[in-house]
Amino acid sequence: MTLLNIFPRETVEFQPVPITVGGVAVTTGVTYSVVAEGTRPTVFVAPTTLGDEIGVMVAGFAPGYWRVFAKIASSPETPVVDAGYFQIT
């Protein structure tokens, strides 16, 4: 899993989280869950879109490591993938 970035806790920033399926970028049918390191995702929300990128907004997180999970709607499957983590200082 990849460290996406390190942010100060005061930041409000877009963190792109690219998703590919078979080497092709996917921007529709993707939802994200951001959870504290060591916990499992339970709630998935629509991504933030900035330009042609999708990802999550980093704002209001407590210091520590936060894991990003992505759920991809791809009938008949709905894979959930670990998309990396970021750190809040």
C-alpha positions as CSV (number, residue, x, y, z in Angstrom):
1,M,0.0,0.0,0.0
2,T,1.2,3.4,-0.9
3,L,1.7,6.5,1.4
4,L,-0.3,9.2,-0.5
5,N,0.9,12.3,1.4
6,I,1.7,13.8,4.8
7,F,-0.6,16.7,5.8
8,P,-0.6,19.1,8.8
9,R,-3.9,18.8,10.7
10,E,-4.9,22.4,9.8
11,T,-5.0,21.6,6.0
12,V,-8.0,21.5,3.7
13,E,-6.7,19.7,0.6
14,F,-7.7,17.5,-2.2
15,Q,-5.9,14.1,-2.2
16,P,-6.2,12.4,-5.6
17,V,-6.7,8.6,-5.3
18,P,-6.5,7.2,-8.8
19,I,-8.2,3.9,-9.4
20,T,-7.4,1.6,-12.4
21,V,-9.0,-1.6,-13.6
22,G,-6.9,-3.6,-16.0
23,G,-4.6,-0.6,-16.4
24,V,-7.4,1.8,-17.4
25,A,-8.3,4.7,-15.1
26,V,-11.8,4.5,-13.7
27,T,-13.7,7.7,-12.6
28,T,-17.3,6.5,-12.5
29,G,-18.8,3.9,-10.2
30,V,-16.1,4.5,-7.5
31,T,-16.9,5.4,-3.9
32,Y,-14.4,5.9,-1.0
33,S,-14.1,5.2,2.7
34,V,-11.5,6.9,4.8
35,V,-10.9,5.2,8.1
36,A,-8.4,5.3,11.0
37,E,-5.5,2.9,10.4
38,G,-6.4,-0.6,11.7
39,T,-10.1,-0.3,11.2
40,R,-12.4,-1.6,8.5
41,P,-14.5,0.5,6.1
42,T,-18.2,0.6,6.7
43,V,-19.5,3.8,5.0
44,F,-18.5,4.6,1.4
45,V,-19.2,8.1,-0.1
46,A,-18.9,9.7,-3.5
47,P,-15.5,10.9,-4.5
48,T,-14.5,14.5,-4.7
49,T,-13.7,15.5,-8.3
50,L,-11.2,18.1,-9.2
51,G,-10.5,18.5,-12.9
52,D,-10.3,15.0,-14.3
53,E,-9.1,13.4,-11.1
54,I,-11.1,11.8,-8.3
55,G,-10.1,11.5,-4.7
56,V,-10.9,12.6,-1.1
57,M,-10.8,15.9,0.7
58,V,-8.4,15.9,3.6
59,A,-9.9,18.2,6.3
60,G,-10.7,17.8,10.0
61,F,-8.8,14.5,10.6
62,A,-7.1,13.9,13.9
63,P,-3.3,13.3,13.9
64,G,-2.4,9.7,12.8
65,Y,-2.6,7.4,9.8
66,W,-5.7,7.2,7.7
67,R,-6.4,4.4,5.2
68,V,-8.4,5.0,2.0
69,F,-10.5,2.2,0.6
70,A,-12.2,2.3,-2.8
71,K,-15.3,0.4,-3.8
72,I,-15.8,-0.1,-7.6
73,A,-19.2,-0.9,-9.0
74,S,-18.4,-3.3,-11.8
75,S,-21.2,-5.8,-12.5
76,P,-21.3,-8.6,-11.5
77,E,-18.4,-7.8,-9.0
78,T,-18.1,-5.0,-6.5
79,P,-14.4,-5.1,-5.5
80,V,-13.2,-3.2,-2.4
81,V,-9.5,-2.2,-2.7
82,D,-7.0,-0.7,-0.3
83,A,-6.0,2.5,-2.1
84,G,-3.3,3.6,0.3
85,Y,-3.0,5.8,3.3
86,F,-2.1,9.4,4.3
87,Q,-0.7,10.8,7.5
88,I,-1.9,13.8,9.5
89,T,0.7,15.5,11.7
